[in-house]
Amino acid sequence: MLFLIILFGLIGLAVGGPIGLLVGGGLGWWLGRRISRRLNAARTQIQEGFLESIFSVMGCLCQADGKVTDGELGVAEKLFDQMHLQGEQRAKARAAFERGRADDFNLDAELANVNRLTQRQPVLRQVFLQVQLTAIAADGVLHPAEHEMILRVARGVGCSEAEVQQIEAMLHGAAANSQGSSEEALKDAYQVLGVSEDASDAEIKKAYRRLMSQNHPDKLAGKGLPESMREVAQARTSEIGNAYERIRSARDR
């Protein structure tokens, strides 16, 4: 907005002198306000659509094995709480979840909508997929039908199977943090950072810094992640940090 005020002010000054400066500056301020409002409205629409898609696809995935367990429903409710969804927002999220469970739900069309909303931002797609994996793994069992469905979702939003494995490693790592370290947790840590176990310290640090930069909550918010999902983004950066520290500690030993 400041740029427009200065630009139109200078144009006004050149054309009409001091009075033109005031008129041009005022016009720049008015135009900047209109553009800002439209951008904010568009961003809000994208964020609301992203949330609705998250919960509708979640409902579809949880239904993939033929039933929605109490654990899966609990994860959905926990996510509502984590996102601080109340009133109308919470009702919309529940309605989207139930829409995804319906027999006539068009999963492919919904995934195409996710692609449109995220504009193929890789990390936003990964956040979307992470939420889905968290939900279907809530009962402690990943059924073959659910596994096939999550791969279908991953392909639908442009994620590779390697990205699915990386997200699974993040979830395993989060569980390991509460249950103590293990060799399996260390393997997951390497997978979280996307490096091999024989990578050099410099390569590991580079991968860690790149992931922390890509997944910073403020950066993701600028790309369209809803503010209500900030805690989800923070959990991702936390697990990336935990994976890096787990590798460092193992190497120091």
Buried (B, 14 or more C-beta within 10 A) or exposed (E): EEEBBEBBBBBBBEEEEEEBBBBBBBBBBBBBEEEEEEEEEEBEEBBBBBBBBBBBBBBBBBBBBEEBBEBBBEBBBEBBEBBEBEEEBBEBBBBBBBBBBEEEBEBEEBBEBBBEBBEEBBBBBBBBBBBBBBBBBBBEEBEEBBBEBBEBBBEBBBBEEEBBBBBBBBBBBBEBBEEEBEEEBBBBBBBBBBBEEEBEEEEBBBBBEEBBEBBBBEBBBEBBBBEBBBBBBBBBBBBBBBBBEBBBEBEEE
